[in-house]
Each structure stands twice: as structure tokens, then as C-alpha cells.
Amino acid sequence: MHYADRYCLHPTESQQETLDSHRDTCRQRYNHALTEFEQIPKPAGTLNQRVRQLCDQLPDLKDWWDELTDLCSTVAQAAVMRIVKQSQSSLTT
């Protein structure tokens, strides 16, 4: 098994503020997507299709959610894709 190397970070104060801001934006994006996901009816598609609908909203969200423009789109989409992992893990337990 291959393990990824881990490195201890020592960010400057401004870097720490940026990291905190990005983490907070990801948390808000996840919570926003989860709220919308719960409103999508199950017959609207499979789990992945419903989550993909939320990911497809990202360009429109960036128009009014200024903090999302500072965040890489891949990171914002990954925050939403966590819904799939959370839903699948809750089904197996």
C-alpha cells in the first residue's frame, strides 16, 4: 500500500487567514448544497444525478456569491460531492 507523504505546514498569518476563509466557504457551500439536495425529490434521478445538478449550479452561484470566485471550482465541486460519500456511508451503516 502506498501512503502519501505528510508535511507540517507553518503558514504565515495572511496564509492562515486565506486558508480559514476557504475552509469556511467550503463549509458554507456544502451546507447550502445539502439543504438544496434534501429538497430535490428522489424520483428526480439517481443519487449521483441529483448531486450533479447541484454541481452544475456553480457558475450561477458565482454570480452572486462573491467568496466562491476566490475558491477553485474543483474545490467547490468536491465539497458538494461529499454529499454522495455521506449518503452512501449512511446507507451501509
N, C-alpha and C positions, 0 to 999 in steps of 0.2 A: 504494500500500500504506500502511495506517495503522499507525504504530508507537505503542506505549504509552509514555507519559512515565515516566521513571525518576527516582526521588528517592533521595538518600543519607540513610540513617537514622542517627540518633545516639541510640540508646536509652539510658535510664538503666540502672544496674546491675540493678535489680529487673526492668525490662522485658527486659533481655538474658537474665536467668535464666529468665523465663517463656518467651521465645522458644526458648531451648535446651531447656527441658523439653518444649515442644510438638513441637519437631523430633525429639527423642528418642522421644517417644510415637508419632509418625507412623512413624518408622523401625521401631520395635518392632511396630506394627500391621501394617505392610507385610510384615515378615519372618514374623510369625505367620500372616498370610493366605496368603503364598506357600507356607509349609510345608503348610498345610491344602489349598491348591489342588493341590499335587502329589500329594496322597493321594486326590483325587476322580477316579474313573475317567473317561476320555474319553467313553465311551458315556452318561454321566450327563447330557449336554447339550452345547450349543454352548459356545464359549469364554465368551461373554457370560453365558449362563445359569449356568455354574459360578461365575463371579466374582460374579454377583448373589446366589447362595446365600451367599457369604461376607459380602457387604454386609448381607444380611438377618439375620446373626448379631449385628450390632452391639448391639441392645438387650439381648440376653442377656449379651454380653461386658461391658457397662457395669455389670452387677450385681456382678461380682467383680473387674473391672479398674478400680480407682479413678481412675487417671490419665486414662482415656477420658472420664470425666464432666466433666473440665476442658476437654476438646477439643470443638470444634464437630463435630457429626455429619457435616456436609458435608465437613469436612477429613478426618475418619477414613475416610469412604467414598471420597474422592478418592485417598487413599493406597492403598486396595485396588484401585481402578480402574486404577492404574498397571500392574497385572499384565496387563491387556488390551493396553495400549500396548507393554509389554515383550515380550509373546508375539507380537504382530503384527510388531514390528520384527525379532524373531529369525527369523520365518518368511520375511521378504523378503530377508534377507541370506544 
